[in-house]
Amino acid sequence: MKAKLNAVHDNDLEKLLAKLNLLEKLKQGELKCKFTQEVITFDNLHSIFPEEGTIKLVSDSPEAIKLLSEYINERNL
């Protein structure tokens, strides 16, 4: 089975976050990791994905990445 992965270059990240109406919230420290609840910053943002009509963010902590991997595997994403 092949999985589709979309990537965003660092140069385009701000544009993507603005399009998703998340840029100001990120800059103000209002966004948290779906799995660890740590505050998301430009420096620790690992992943962005849709879930049930909302956008979820994942930090780059080893715990969050492990939980993201398990989440993806459980849902066959």
Secondary structure, 3 states (H helix, E strand, C coil): CCCCCCCCCHHHHHHHHHHCCCHHHHHCCCCEECCCCCECCCCCEEEEEEECCEEEEEECCHHHHHHHHHHHHHCCC
